[in-house]
Amino acid sequence: MPKFSLPHTVLGGLIVVNQAALRTRGMELLVAYAETPSIALRNQIVQLNLGLVRKIAHRLSRQCSEPYEDLEQIGFMGLIRAIERFQPHQGCAFSSFAVPYIRGEILHFLRDSCHSIRIPRRWQELQRQGQQLREVLRHEWGRAPTEQELAFALNLSMTEWQEIHLARRNRMPMSLDATLSQAGDSSVTLVETLPDTSQQWQQAALEERQQLVEAIGQLEEKARTAIESVYLRGLTRKEAAQQFGISPMTITRRINRGVQKIAEHLDRMANEPLA
């Protein structure tokens, strides 16, 4: 693969890559590739996004027995698929677009190379508790609780509760690349860690939660309170609007603005170099 010079400066004998110039250069290459695809352009885009593939492969390698090098090579296939499908005019950051393709390609590989994955005993117990709690709250409130309310009552993140719910629905074997949510062309697949109760899995989950809490904490107050009301406290948008004395449309705008900021924050975190 041909090498090329990244935008950089030399500071105190250290080479410092200019991230802003790097993103600009990357978008220029993506636009050029969309107009006139070529292997040379594609290889340059791959070079600019090596770190993204390596970071995802590194995280997943801690959760399975497959060698890191194998996951990295599979991840590059996902990156190439993302390059070929990316449409610059849609206004989406390429890294946000590429992550589901890279992660999905690796998860496809893990699904095909691993044996059936059993549902952890802890998840089975939480499934039972969730079913019981659903009936209790339905009786007390006169309505069925939302998934957010159940997750909150069980002291779980929505991500983990969705995984448990999906595992119950799909039984065994679980599909590692099952889609949990989708926005535009980008989808979020089943967690990038294999479902076990090992210390490594717990540490990875804790890191992800901490990143999300940090991202929410950095939002301006209006967006933060709107997101907390709807996604953490389980209010409907109409209920949240009544609480703040504003319209549901305003709540929706605040949530959309907040979600965009959270996505940008997590995108920056995903592109930070590994320590």
C-alpha positions in Angstrom: 0.0 0.0 0.0 1.5 3.4 -0.9 2.6 5.7 1.8 2.0 9.4 1.9 2.8 12.2 4.3 0.2 13.2 7.0 -0.3 16.9 7.8 1.9 17.5 10.8 4.2 19.9 12.7 7.3 19.2 14.7 7.2 20.3 18.3 10.1 19.7 20.6 11.4 17.0 18.4 8.0 15.2 18.3 5.8 14.9 15.2 2.3 16.2 16.0 -0.4 15.4 13.4 -2.7 18.2 12.5 -6.1 16.5 13.2 -8.2 19.3 11.6 -6.1 19.2 8.4 -6.3 15.4 8.5 -10.1 15.5 8.5 -10.1 18.0 5.7 -7.7 16.0 3.7 -9.8 12.9 4.4 -13.0 14.5 3.2 -11.3 15.8 0.0 -10.2 12.2 -0.8 -13.6 10.8 -0.1 -15.3 13.3 -2.4 -12.7 12.5 -5.1 -13.3 8.8 -4.6 -17.1 9.2 -4.8 -16.7 11.0 -8.1 -13.9 8.9 -9.6 -13.2 5.6 -7.7 -9.7 4.3 -7.9 -7.6 1.9 -5.8 -5.0 4.6 -5.3 -7.5 7.0 -3.7 -9.0 4.2 -1.7 -5.6 3.2 -0.3 -5.0 6.8 0.8 -8.3 6.9 2.7 -7.5 3.6 4.3 -4.1 5.0 5.5 -5.9 7.9 7.1 -8.2 5.6 9.0 -5.8 3.0 10.2 -6.2 4.1 13.8 -10.0 3.7 13.8 -9.7 0.0 12.7 -6.9 -0.7 15.1 -8.8 0.8 18.1 -12.0 -1.3 17.3 -9.9 -4.5 16.7 -8.0 -3.9 19.9 -11.2 -3.6 22.0 -12.8 -6.7 20.5 -9.6 -8.7 20.8 -9.8 -8.4 24.6 -13.2 -10.1 24.6 -12.4 -13.2 22.5 -9.7 -15.7 21.8 -9.1 -14.6 18.2 -5.7 -13.0 17.5 -5.7 -9.2 17.3 -3.9 -9.4 13.9 -6.8 -11.4 12.4 -9.4 -9.0 13.7 -7.4 -6.1 12.3 -7.3 -7.6 8.9 -11.1 -8.3 9.0 -11.6 -4.7 10.2 -9.8 -3.3 7.1 -12.4 -5.2 4.9 -15.1 -3.4 6.8 -13.4 -0.1 6.3 -13.1 -0.6 2.6 -16.8 -1.5 2.4 -17.6 1.8 4.2 -15.4 3.8 1.8 -17.2 2.3 -1.1 -20.6 3.1 0.3 -20.0 6.5 1.9 -21.8 9.5 0.3 -20.0 12.8 1.3 -23.0 15.0 0.4 -25.1 13.5 3.2 -23.1 15.5 5.7 -22.2 12.6 8.0 -18.7 12.3 9.6 -16.9 9.4 7.9 -15.7 7.9 11.2 -19.3 7.7 12.5 -20.3 6.1 9.2 -17.4 3.7 9.1 -17.5 2.3 12.7 -20.6 0.1 12.2 -19.1 -1.4 9.0 -15.7 -2.1 10.7 -17.3 -3.5 13.9 -20.0 -5.4 11.9 -17.4 -7.1 9.7 -15.4 -8.3 12.7 -18.6 -9.5 14.5 -19.6 -11.4 11.4 -16.2 -13.1 11.5 -16.6 -13.9 15.2 -20.1 -15.2 14.7 -18.9 -17.6 12.0 -15.8 -18.8 13.8 -17.2 -19.2 17.3 -19.5 -21.9 18.8 -23.0 -21.1 20.0 -23.0 -18.5 22.8 -25.0 -19.3 25.9 -27.0 -16.7 27.7 -25.1 -15.9 31.0 -26.8 -17.0 34.2 -26.9 -13.4 35.4 -28.8 -12.3 32.3 -31.3 -15.2 32.8 -31.9 -14.0 36.4 -32.4 -10.4 35.2 -34.8 -11.6 32.6 -36.9 -13.2 35.3 -36.7 -10.1 37.5 -37.7 -7.9 34.6 -40.7 -10.0 33.8 -41.9 -9.9 37.5 -41.2 -6.2 37.8 -43.1 -5.5 34.6 -46.3 -7.1 36.0 -45.9 -5.3 39.4 -45.5 -1.9 37.8 -48.3 -2.6 35.3 -50.6 -3.3 38.3 -49.4 -0.3 40.3 -49.3 2.3 37.5 -52.3 1.1 35.5 -50.1 0.9 32.4 -47.1 -1.1 31.1 -43.7 0.3 32.1 -41.4 1.5 29.3 -38.1 -0.3 28.6 -36.3 2.7 30.0 -38.3 2.5 33.2 -37.5 -1.2 33.6 -33.8 -0.7 33.0 -33.7 2.1 35.5 -35.6 0.0 38.1 -33.2 -2.9 37.6 -30.2 -0.5 37.8 -29.1 -1.3 34.3 -28.0 0.8 31.4 -30.4 0.8 28.4 -27.6 -0.9 26.3 -27.3 -3.9 28.7 -31.1 -4.2 29.1 -31.5 -4.2 25.3 -28.9 -7.0 25.0 -30.7 -9.1 27.6 -34.0 -8.5 25.9 -32.6 -9.4 22.5 -30.9 -12.5 23.9 -34.2 -13.7 25.3 -36.0 -13.1 22.0 -33.4 -14.8 19.9 -32.6 -17.6 22.4 -29.5 -19.6 21.3 -27.4 -19.1 19.4 -27.3 -15.3 19.6 -26.4 -13.4 16.5 -23.4 -11.2 17.3 -24.3 -8.7 14.6 -27.9 -8.3 15.4 -29.0 -4.7 15.0 -30.0 -2.9 18.2 -30.8 0.5 16.6 -30.3 2.3 13.4 -29.9 5.9 12.3 -29.7 6.6 8.6 -27.1 4.3 7.0 -25.4 3.7 10.3 -26.5 0.9 12.6 -25.5 -0.1 16.1 -25.0 -3.9 16.4 -25.0 -6.1 19.5 -22.3 -5.0 21.9 -18.8 -5.4 20.8 -18.0 -7.6 23.7 -19.0 -11.3 23.9 -21.6 -11.9 26.5 -19.8 -13.3 29.6 -19.1 -12.2 33.1 -15.4 -11.9 32.9 -13.5 -9.0 34.5 -12.5 -7.8 31.0 -16.1 -7.6 29.8 -17.1 -5.7 33.0 -14.3 -3.2 32.6 -15.1 -2.6 28.9 -18.8 -2.0 29.8 -17.8 0.3 32.6 -15.6 2.4 30.3 -18.4 2.8 27.8 -20.8 3.9 30.5 -18.3 6.4 31.9 -17.8 7.8 28.4 -21.6 8.2 28.0 -22.0 9.9 31.4 -19.2 12.2 30.6 -20.7 13.1 27.2 -24.1 13.9 28.8 -22.5 15.9 31.6 -20.9 18.2 29.0 -24.2 19.1 27.3 -25.7 22.5 27.9 -28.4 22.4 30.5 -31.5 22.5 28.3 -30.4 19.6 26.1 -29.1 17.6 29.1 -32.3 17.9 31.2 -34.4 17.0 28.1 -32.4 13.8 27.5 -32.3 12.9 31.2 -36.1 13.3 31.5 -37.0 11.2 28.4 -34.2 8.6 28.4 -33.3 8.2 32.0 -36.5 9.0 33.9 -38.7 7.4 31.2 -41.0 10.4 30.6 -42.8 10.7 27.3 -41.8 13.8 25.3 -45.3 15.2 26.0 -44.8 14.7 29.8 -41.4 16.3 29.7 -42.7 19.2 27.7 -45.5 19.8 30.3 -43.0 19.6 33.1 -40.8 22.4 31.6 -43.8 24.4 30.3 -42.7 24.1 26.6 -44.0 22.3 23.5 -43.2 18.7 22.7 -41.5 20.0 19.5 -39.1 22.0 21.6 -38.3 19.0 23.7 -37.6 17.0 20.5 -35.3 19.7 19.1 -33.4 19.8 22.4 -33.0 16.0 22.4 -31.9 16.0 18.8 -29.3 18.7 19.5 -28.1 16.8 22.6 -27.9 13.5 20.8 -25.8 15.1 18.1 -23.4 16.5 20.7 -23.1 13.2 22.4 -22.4 11.4 19.1 -19.7 14.0 18.3 -18.1 13.5 21.8 -18.1 9.7 21.5 -16.7 10.0 17.9 -13.8 12.0 19.3 -13.3 9.4 22.0 -13.3 6.6 19.4 -10.6 8.4 17.4 -8.3 9.1 20.3 -5.0 7.1 20.2 -4.8 4.1 22.5 -2.7 4.7 25.6 
